Amino acid sequence: MTEDRVKKSGTNIKIIIADDHRIMREGLRTLIEKHPGMEVVGEAENGRTAIKMVRKASPDIVIMDIAMPDMNGIEATRHIIDEFQKIKVLVLSMHADRRFIVKVLHAGASGYLLKDCAFEECIDAIHAVAHNKVFLSSQITKIVVEDYIHSSSNGETSVFSVLTDREREVLQLIAEGKSTKEISSILCVSVKTVEAHRKNIMGKLDLNSIAELTKYAVREGLTSIDY
């Protein structure tokens, strides 16, 4: 956990960095804090920690990775935007997959950049979302336009329309190999509740094994095969 890395700020743009790779967080923090008018007030290694830190540090912007263990960036973005409408989420991810981009924008993110972008573009994006604008890199804009055209002619469904918020959380944890007791402890619910969620998930998705649930979760972008 890195929740202790929180400090008070004056008039700077206050930023939290959520990424499961420590070297990425620290490198980005160093670059940002060299830029005047910006301050990193916290770092989080997963979405659940990011939400706790947002409540504690009240940032202006959360720079959010997508593929993180325990709670992914899409779910974390959804929770943060639902609870704090004024806080902006800027996604910085290695994923240029249409599913990730569309889902996180639907969750309320104000911007999306790829991790191979120039640092100057990241600074431009921070300023843009801080002033209530949407910022998409050129590669991402093309994908979003193509998805709009695609979705206009296809009534496709996704995990976000089929499962509830809690069911998606349970599905991600199952796919990451957590036991029923572990999930119960993480989500602060009873073992019977977790079992009921798992049964409902399998019924809604018409899947009959943990292996099938795991494959589905990875395909839908809830988690990564790295975990």
C-alpha positions as a LaTeX table, in Angstrom:
\begin{tabular}{lrrr}
\hline
Residue & $x$ (\AA) & $y$ (\AA) & $z$ (\AA) \\
\hline
Met1 & 0.00 & 0.00 & 0.00 \\
Thr2 & 1.16 & 3.55 & $-0.66$ \\
Glu3 & $-1.68$ & 5.51 & 0.93 \\
Asp4 & 0.76 & 7.30 & 3.24 \\
Arg5 & 2.26 & 9.17 & 0.30 \\
Val6 & $-0.22$ & 12.02 & 0.59 \\
Lys7 & 0.64 & 15.65 & 1.24 \\
Lys8 & $-1.20$ & 18.93 & 1.42 \\
Ser9 & $-1.34$ & 21.17 & $-1.60$ \\
Gly10 & $-1.86$ & 24.85 & $-2.29$ \\
Thr11 & $-3.17$ & 25.98 & $-5.67$ \\
Asn12 & $-1.45$ & 23.26 & $-7.67$ \\
Ile13 & $-3.36$ & 20.70 & $-9.72$ \\
Lys14 & $-3.47$ & 17.78 & $-7.28$ \\
Ile15 & $-2.91$ & 14.39 & $-8.89$ \\
Ile16 & $-3.12$ & 10.75 & $-7.81$ \\
Ile17 & $-1.33$ & 8.12 & $-9.90$ \\
Ala18 & $-2.93$ & 4.65 & $-9.98$ \\
Asp19 & $-0.76$ & 1.99 & $-11.62$ \\
Asp20 & 0.29 & $-1.46$ & $-10.42$ \\
His21 & 3.88 & $-0.96$ & $-11.59$ \\
Arg22 & 5.90 & 0.96 & $-9.00$ \\
Ile23 & 8.54 & 2.05 & $-11.51$ \\
Met24 & 5.81 & 3.59 & $-13.69$ \\
Arg25 & 4.29 & 5.47 & $-10.76$ \\
Glu26 & 7.59 & 6.83 & $-9.52$ \\
Gly27 & 8.81 & 7.79 & $-12.99$ \\
Leu28 & 5.59 & 9.63 & $-13.79$ \\
Arg29 & 5.60 & 11.29 & $-10.38$ \\
Thr30 & 9.15 & 12.59 & $-10.92$ \\
Leu31 & 8.30 & 14.01 & $-14.34$ \\
Ile32 & 5.05 & 15.63 & $-13.19$ \\
Glu33 & 6.54 & 17.27 & $-10.13$ \\
Lys34 & 9.21 & 18.91 & $-12.27$ \\
His35 & 6.38 & 20.74 & $-14.01$ \\
Pro36 & 5.18 & 23.93 & $-12.25$ \\
Gly37 & 1.61 & 24.03 & $-11.00$ \\
Met38 & 1.24 & 20.27 & $-10.50$ \\
Glu39 & 1.62 & 18.09 & $-7.45$ \\
Val40 & 1.29 & 14.32 & $-6.98$ \\
Val41 & $-0.55$ & 13.79 & $-3.70$ \\
Gly42 & $-0.68$ & 9.99 & $-3.75$ \\
Glu43 & 0.08 & 6.73 & $-5.48$ \\
Ala44 & $-2.04$ & 3.58 & $-5.62$ \\
Glu45 & $-1.20$ & 0.12 & $-6.90$ \\
Asn46 & $-4.79$ & $-0.95$ & $-7.66$ \\
Gly47 & $-8.25$ & 0.48 & $-8.17$ \\
Arg48 & $-9.51$ & $-0.22$ & $-4.67$ \\
Thr49 & $-6.59$ & 1.62 & $-3.10$ \\
Ala50 & $-7.09$ & 4.48 & $-5.57$ \\
Ile51 & $-10.68$ & 4.95 & $-4.38$ \\
Lys52 & $-9.56$ & 5.04 & $-0.73$ \\
Met53 & $-6.86$ & 7.54 & $-1.58$ \\
Val54 & $-9.26$ & 9.79 & $-3.50$ \\
Arg55 & $-11.46$ & 9.97 & $-0.40$ \\
Lys56 & $-8.43$ & 10.87 & 1.70 \\
Ala57 & $-6.55$ & 13.29 & $-0.56$ \\
Ser58 & $-9.34$ & 14.97 & $-2.60$ \\
Pro59 & $-7.31$ & 15.28 & $-5.83$ \\
Asp60 & $-8.30$ & 17.18 & $-8.94$ \\
Ile61 & $-7.21$ & 14.40 & $-11.30$ \\
Val62 & $-6.56$ & 10.67 & $-11.08$ \\
Ile63 & $-4.17$ & 9.29 & $-13.70$ \\
Met64 & $-5.50$ & 5.76 & $-14.04$ \\
Asp65 & $-4.08$ & 2.56 & $-15.50$ \\
Ile66 & $-6.62$ & $-0.03$ & $-16.65$ \\
Ala67 & $-5.11$ & $-3.47$ & $-16.05$ \\
Met68 & $-4.61$ & $-3.62$ & $-12.27$ \\
Pro69 & $-5.22$ & $-6.47$ & $-9.81$ \\
Asp70 & $-7.97$ & $-6.57$ & $-7.15$ \\
Met71 & $-9.98$ & $-3.83$ & $-8.91$ \\
Asn72 & $-9.28$ & $-2.73$ & $-12.49$ \\
Gly73 & $-9.18$ & 0.86 & $-13.66$ \\
Ile74 & $-12.55$ & 0.71 & $-15.40$ \\
Glu75 & $-14.39$ & $-0.22$ & $-12.21$ \\
Ala76 & $-12.33$ & 2.24 & $-10.16$ \\
Thr77 & $-13.16$ & 5.04 & $-12.59$ \\
Arg78 & $-16.86$ & 4.21 & $-12.36$ \\
His79 & $-16.77$ & 4.32 & $-8.54$ \\
Ile80 & $-14.79$ & 7.58 & $-8.42$ \\
Ile81 & $-17.00$ & 9.41 & $-10.94$ \\
Asp82 & $-20.17$ & 8.20 & $-9.21$ \\
Glu83 & $-18.96$ & 9.43 & $-5.82$ \\
Phe84 & $-16.99$ & 12.53 & $-6.82$ \\
Gln85 & $-18.39$ & 14.22 & $-9.92$ \\
Lys86 & $-15.80$ & 17.02 & $-9.85$ \\
Ile87 & $-12.77$ & 14.72 & $-9.88$ \\
Lys88 & $-11.43$ & 13.96 & $-13.36$ \\
Val89 & $-9.96$ & 10.64 & $-14.46$ \\
Leu90 & $-7.26$ & 10.58 & $-17.12$ \\
Val91 & $-6.44$ & 7.09 & $-18.37$ \\
Leu92 & $-2.82$ & 6.32 & $-19.20$ \\
Ser93 & $-2.69$ & 2.76 & $-20.50$ \\
Met94 & $-0.75$ & 0.44 & $-22.78$ \\
His95 & $-4.04$ & $-0.87$ & $-24.18$ \\
Ala96 & $-5.30$ & 0.46 & $-27.50$ \\
Asp97 & $-8.05$ & $-2.17$ & $-27.63$ \\
Arg98 & $-11.46$ & $-0.75$ & $-28.55$ \\
Arg99 & $-13.19$ & $-2.56$ & $-25.66$ \\
Phe100 & $-10.97$ & $-0.98$ & $-23.00$ \\
Ile101 & $-11.23$ & 2.51 & $-24.46$ \\
Val102 & $-15.00$ & 2.54 & $-24.89$ \\
Lys103 & $-15.70$ & 0.98 & $-21.50$ \\
Val104 & $-13.54$ & 3.39 & $-19.53$ \\
Leu105 & $-14.96$ & 6.41 & $-21.38$ \\
His106 & $-18.47$ & 5.14 & $-20.69$ \\
Ala107 & $-17.41$ & 4.85 & $-17.03$ \\
Gly108 & $-16.74$ & 8.59 & $-17.02$ \\
Ala109 & $-13.07$ & 9.11 & $-17.84$ \\
Ser110 & $-12.25$ & 12.55 & $-19.28$ \\
Gly111 & $-9.21$ & 11.49 & $-21.26$ \\
Tyr112 & $-7.28$ & 8.55 & $-22.66$ \\
Leu113 & $-3.59$ & 8.37 & $-23.53$ \\
Leu114 & $-1.31$ & 5.51 & $-24.47$ \\
Lys115 & 1.78 & 4.95 & $-22.34$ \\
Asp116 & 4.07 & 5.46 & $-25.30$ \\
Cys117 & 2.91 & 9.07 & $-25.67$ \\
Ala118 & 5.35 & 11.97 & $-25.29$ \\
Phe119 & 5.47 & 13.50 & $-21.81$ \\
Glu120 & 4.42 & 16.88 & $-23.25$ \\
Glu121 & 1.19 & 15.28 & $-24.47$ \\
Cys122 & 0.52 & 13.97 & $-20.97$ \\
Ile123 & 0.97 & 17.48 & $-19.55$ \\
Asp124 & $-1.39$ & 18.87 & $-22.21$ \\
Ala125 & $-3.94$ & 16.21 & $-21.25$ \\
Ile126 & $-3.69$ & 17.06 & $-17.55$ \\
His127 & $-4.32$ & 20.74 & $-18.27$ \\
Ala128 & $-7.22$ & 19.90 & $-20.60$ \\
Val129 & $-9.14$ & 17.66 & $-18.20$ \\
Ala130 & $-8.41$ & 20.04 & $-15.31$ \\
His131 & $-10.33$ & 22.66 & $-17.33$ \\
Asn132 & $-13.30$ & 20.34 & $-17.93$ \\
Lys133 & $-12.28$ & 19.33 & $-21.44$ \\
Val134 & $-11.99$ & 15.86 & $-22.95$ \\
Phe135 & $-8.56$ & 14.83 & $-24.19$ \\
Leu136 & $-7.97$ & 11.85 & $-26.49$ \\
Ser137 & $-4.73$ & 11.09 & $-28.29$ \\
Ser138 & $-5.05$ & 10.90 & $-32.08$ \\
Gln139 & $-4.87$ & 7.08 & $-32.06$ \\
Ile140 & $-7.65$ & 6.87 & $-29.49$ \\
Thr141 & $-9.89$ & 9.36 & $-31.31$ \\
Lys142 & $-9.80$ & 7.15 & $-34.40$ \\
Ile143 & $-10.82$ & 4.08 & $-32.39$ \\
Val144 & $-13.66$ & 5.96 & $-30.65$ \\
Val145 & $-15.07$ & 7.17 & $-33.98$ \\
Glu146 & $-14.88$ & 3.67 & $-35.43$ \\
Asp147 & $-16.65$ & 2.26 & $-32.37$ \\
Tyr148 & $-19.44$ & 4.82 & $-32.69$ \\
Ile149 & $-20.00$ & 3.73 & $-36.27$ \\
His150 & $-19.82$ & 0.06 & $-35.31$ \\
Ser151 & $-22.15$ & 0.31 & $-32.30$ \\
Ser152 & $-24.69$ & 2.32 & $-34.27$ \\
Ser153 & $-25.27$ & $-0.68$ & $-36.52$ \\
Asn154 & $-24.86$ & $-3.47$ & $-33.92$ \\
Gly155 & $-26.79$ & $-3.84$ & $-30.69$ \\
Glu156 & $-23.97$ & $-5.64$ & $-28.87$ \\
Thr157 & $-24.00$ & $-6.26$ & $-25.12$ \\
Ser158 & $-21.09$ & $-6.40$ & $-22.70$ \\
Val159 & $-20.22$ & $-7.43$ & $-19.16$ \\
Phe160 & $-21.15$ & $-3.89$ & $-18.09$ \\
Ser161 & $-24.72$ & $-4.29$ & $-19.24$ \\
Val162 & $-25.16$ & $-7.89$ & $-18.08$ \\
Leu163 & $-23.65$ & $-7.89$ & $-14.58$ \\
Thr164 & $-24.09$ & $-5.55$ & $-11.62$ \\
Asp165 & $-21.18$ & $-3.54$ & $-10.18$ \\
Arg166 & $-20.72$ & $-6.02$ & $-7.33$ \\
Glu167 & $-20.98$ & $-9.02$ & $-9.65$ \\
Arg168 & $-18.19$ & $-7.57$ & $-11.80$ \\
Glu169 & $-16.02$ & $-7.10$ & $-8.71$ \\
Val170 & $-16.62$ & $-10.71$ & $-7.68$ \\
Leu171 & $-15.92$ & $-11.95$ & $-11.21$ \\
Gln172 & $-12.59$ & $-10.13$ & $-11.36$ \\
Leu173 & $-11.50$ & $-11.56$ & $-8.01$ \\
Ile174 & $-12.56$ & $-15.08$ & $-9.02$ \\
Ala175 & $-10.61$ & $-14.75$ & $-12.26$ \\
Glu176 & $-7.55$ & $-13.63$ & $-10.29$ \\
Gly177 & $-7.63$ & $-16.86$ & $-8.29$ \\
Lys178 & $-9.06$ & $-15.55$ & $-5.03$ \\
Ser179 & $-10.89$ & $-18.10$ & $-2.87$ \\
Thr180 & $-14.44$ & $-17.56$ & $-1.65$ \\
Lys181 & $-13.13$ & $-16.70$ & 1.83 \\
Glu182 & $-10.62$ & $-14.23$ & 0.40 \\
Ile183 & $-13.31$ & $-12.52$ & $-1.69$ \\
Ser184 & $-15.56$ & $-12.41$ & 1.38 \\
Ser185 & $-12.81$ & $-10.64$ & 3.33 \\
Ile186 & $-11.90$ & $-8.19$ & 0.54 \\
Leu187 & $-15.50$ & $-7.13$ & $-0.09$ \\
Cys188 & $-16.59$ & $-7.32$ & 3.57 \\
Val189 & $-19.51$ & $-9.64$ & 2.83 \\
Ser190 & $-20.38$ & $-13.15$ & 3.97 \\
Val191 & $-19.18$ & $-16.32$ & 2.26 \\
Lys192 & $-22.81$ & $-17.14$ & 1.40 \\
Thr193 & $-23.17$ & $-13.78$ & $-0.33$ \\
Val194 & $-20.08$ & $-14.43$ & $-2.45$ \\
Glu195 & $-21.40$ & $-17.89$ & $-3.35$ \\
Ala196 & $-24.73$ & $-16.35$ & $-4.33$ \\
His197 & $-23.00$ & $-13.79$ & $-6.54$ \\
Arg198 & $-20.95$ & $-16.52$ & $-8.21$ \\
Lys199 & $-24.09$ & $-18.54$ & $-8.90$ \\
Asn200 & $-25.85$ & $-15.47$ & $-10.35$ \\
Ile201 & $-22.84$ & $-14.64$ & $-12.52$ \\
Met202 & $-22.66$ & $-18.15$ & $-13.94$ \\
Gly203 & $-26.39$ & $-18.10$ & $-14.60$ \\
Lys204 & $-26.36$ & $-14.73$ & $-16.37$ \\
Leu205 & $-23.34$ & $-15.63$ & $-18.49$ \\
Asp206 & $-24.36$ & $-19.26$ & $-19.06$ \\
Leu207 & $-20.92$ & $-20.42$ & $-17.91$ \\
Asn208 & $-20.33$ & $-23.50$ & $-15.79$ \\
Ser209 & $-16.75$ & $-23.42$ & $-14.46$ \\
Ile210 & $-14.14$ & $-21.13$ & $-12.94$ \\
Ala211 & $-11.99$ & $-21.64$ & $-16.04$ \\
Glu212 & $-14.80$ & $-20.34$ & $-18.26$ \\
Leu213 & $-15.38$ & $-17.38$ & $-15.93$ \\
Thr214 & $-11.67$ & $-16.55$ & $-16.02$ \\
Lys215 & $-11.53$ & $-16.65$ & $-19.82$ \\
Tyr216 & $-14.61$ & $-14.42$ & $-19.99$ \\
Ala217 & $-13.18$ & $-11.90$ & $-17.50$ \\
Val218 & $-9.94$ & $-11.63$ & $-19.46$ \\
Arg219 & $-11.74$ & $-11.30$ & $-22.79$ \\
Glu220 & $-13.98$ & $-8.54$ & $-21.41$ \\
Gly221 & $-11.04$ & $-6.62$ & $-19.96$ \\
Leu222 & $-11.93$ & $-7.04$ & $-16.28$ \\
Thr223 & $-8.53$ & $-8.50$ & $-15.52$ \\
Ser224 & $-5.32$ & $-9.60$ & $-17.20$ \\
Ile225 & $-3.76$ & $-13.03$ & $-17.64$ \\
Asp226 & $-0.73$ & $-11.58$ & $-15.82$ \\
Tyr227 & $-2.47$ & $-11.94$ & $-12.44$ \\
\hline
\end{tabular}
